[in-house]
């Protein structure tokens, strides 16, 4: 009886260890649809003066990729007639991935 419990416990520990030690690398290309002048910024902010139009967020299920979420941000920013999308971030709310950014319009060019 004790042997069965010990084997079960050890099996669960090994399984949990394997799940927590998985490494996955994912990325999204910062590319735009053709004939579009929208600029994308993740870590820098444009030097031109601008006005913030809207905070934009795209969320998805467990199988949505960062590229799918970024494409959603780009689509919405284009609809808003933004000149650029700044502060692009990827995060998770529970198990669901989200991407967000701020759509801006330049006040000078």
C-alpha positions as CSV (number, residue, x, y, z in Angstrom):
1,X,0.0,0.0,0.0
2,X,2.8,2.5,0.9
3,X,4.7,1.5,-2.2
4,X,1.7,2.4,-4.4
5,X,1.3,5.8,-2.8
6,X,5.0,6.5,-3.1
7,X,5.0,5.5,-6.8
8,X,1.9,7.7,-7.4
9,X,3.5,10.6,-5.6
10,X,6.8,10.3,-7.5
11,X,5.0,10.0,-10.8
12,X,3.0,13.2,-10.1
13,X,6.2,15.1,-9.1
14,X,8.0,14.0,-12.3
15,X,5.0,15.0,-14.4
16,X,4.7,18.4,-12.7
17,X,8.5,18.9,-13.1
18,X,8.2,18.2,-16.8
19,X,5.3,20.6,-17.3
20,X,7.1,23.5,-15.5
21,X,10.4,23.1,-17.4
22,X,9.1,23.5,-20.9
23,X,10.6,26.4,-22.9
24,X,8.7,27.9,-25.8
25,X,10.0,30.9,-27.8
26,X,7.4,32.8,-29.8
27,X,7.6,36.0,-31.8
28,X,5.6,38.4,-34.0
29,X,6.9,40.1,-37.0
30,X,6.4,43.9,-36.9
31,X,5.2,44.0,-40.5
32,X,2.3,45.8,-42.0
33,X,-0.2,45.2,-44.8
34,X,0.8,46.6,-48.2
35,X,0.1,50.3,-48.9
36,X,0.0,51.2,-45.2
37,X,1.9,54.0,-43.4
38,X,1.2,52.9,-39.9
39,X,4.3,52.8,-37.7
40,X,4.8,50.3,-34.9
41,X,6.8,50.9,-31.7
42,X,7.4,48.5,-28.9
43,X,10.1,50.1,-26.8
44,X,10.7,53.6,-28.2
45,X,8.4,56.6,-28.6
46,X,8.4,58.8,-31.7
47,X,10.0,62.1,-31.4
48,X,7.3,64.0,-33.3
49,X,4.4,65.5,-31.3
50,X,1.3,63.4,-31.2
51,X,-2.1,63.0,-29.7
52,X,-3.3,59.7,-28.3
53,X,-6.4,58.4,-30.1
54,X,-7.2,55.2,-28.2
55,X,-5.9,52.4,-26.1
56,X,-6.2,49.3,-28.3
57,X,-6.3,45.7,-26.9
58,X,-6.7,42.3,-28.6
59,X,-7.3,39.2,-26.6
60,X,-7.5,35.6,-27.7
61,X,-7.7,32.0,-26.6
62,X,-5.0,29.7,-25.6
63,X,-4.0,29.0,-29.2
64,X,-3.8,32.5,-30.5
65,X,-0.3,33.5,-31.5
66,X,1.3,36.9,-30.8
67,X,1.1,37.5,-34.6
68,X,-2.7,37.0,-34.5
69,X,-3.0,39.5,-31.7
70,X,-0.7,42.0,-33.3
71,X,-2.7,41.8,-36.6
72,X,-5.8,42.6,-34.6
73,X,-4.1,45.7,-33.1
74,X,-2.9,46.8,-36.5
75,X,-6.4,46.3,-38.1
76,X,-8.1,48.4,-35.3
77,X,-5.4,51.1,-35.5
78,X,-5.9,51.4,-39.3
79,X,-9.7,51.7,-38.7
80,X,-9.0,54.5,-36.3
81,X,-6.8,56.2,-38.9
82,X,-3.9,56.3,-36.6
83,X,-0.4,57.3,-37.7
84,X,1.3,54.9,-35.3
85,X,0.8,52.3,-32.6
86,X,3.1,52.8,-29.6
87,X,3.8,50.9,-26.4
88,X,2.9,47.5,-27.9
89,X,2.9,44.9,-25.1
90,X,2.1,41.2,-24.9
91,X,0.8,39.7,-21.6
92,X,-1.5,37.1,-20.2
93,X,-4.8,37.4,-18.3
94,X,-5.0,34.0,-16.7
95,X,-4.3,31.6,-19.6
96,X,-5.5,33.9,-22.3
97,X,-2.9,36.0,-24.2
98,X,-3.5,39.7,-24.8
99,X,-1.7,42.4,-26.8
100,X,-2.2,46.1,-26.3
101,X,-0.9,49.4,-27.5
102,X,-1.8,53.1,-27.9
103,X,-3.0,54.4,-31.3
104,X,-1.7,57.9,-31.9
105,X,-2.1,60.7,-34.5
106,X,0.8,63.0,-35.2
107,X,0.1,66.7,-34.6
108,X,3.1,67.7,-36.7
109,X,4.9,66.0,-39.6
